[in-house]
Amino acid sequence: EVQLVQSGGGLVQAGGSLRLSCAASGFTFDDYAIGWFRQAPGKEREGVSCISSSDGSTYYEDSLKGRFTISRDIPKNTVYLQMNSLKPEDTAVYYCAATIGIVNSVPHYNGMDYWGKGTLVTVSS
């Protein structure tokens, strides 16, 4: 059974940092690109970042470059999203998701095959 188990998230003040984790099981981890997506209230889900299979190339939504960092620990089958200098507009439910193969940008959320349950990130002003 494929599972993406998320942890991290919570409430943080503006300017603070959080790290999200996504632990994968049930598939060959390094065959899949793992991405982070977020959905704010009343808004469409949007891509945040993605790390490709194979060489682990990383991609970011342009507006988030420099504040967010995606990484992976292959032996632990886990992908992380380090979020720094958080802003109130970063408040959203954050999801990790997986799709097989190599990506060369942050995929549209419709292109992902498996999803975590989501974790709420709230940034207070």
HELIX and SHEET records of a PDB file:
HELIX    1   1 PHE A   29  ASP A   31  5                                   3    
HELIX    2   2 ASP A   62  LEU A   64  5                                   3    
HELIX    3   3 ILE A   74  LYS A   76  5                                   3    
HELIX    4   4 PRO A   88  ASP A   90  5                                   3    
HELIX    5   5 TYR A  109  GLY A  111  5                                   3    
SHEET    1   A 4 GLN A   3  SER A   7  0                                        
SHEET    2   A 4 LEU A  18  SER A  25 -1                                        
SHEET    3   A 4 THR A  78  MET A  83 -1                                        
SHEET    4   A 4 PHE A  68  ASP A  73 -1                                        
SHEET    1   B 6 GLY A  10  GLN A  13  0                                        
SHEET    2   B 6 THR A 119  SER A 124  1                                        
SHEET    3   B 6 ALA A  92  ILE A 100 -1                                        
SHEET    4   B 6 TYR A  32  GLN A  39 -1                                        
SHEET    5   B 6 GLU A  46  ILE A  51 -1                                        
SHEET    6   B 6 THR A  58  TYR A  60 -1                                        
SHEET    1   C 4 GLY A  10  GLN A  13  0                                        
SHEET    2   C 4 THR A 119  SER A 124  1                                        
SHEET    3   C 4 ALA A  92  ILE A 100 -1                                        
SHEET    4   C 4 TYR A 114  TRP A 115 -1                                        
END                                                                             
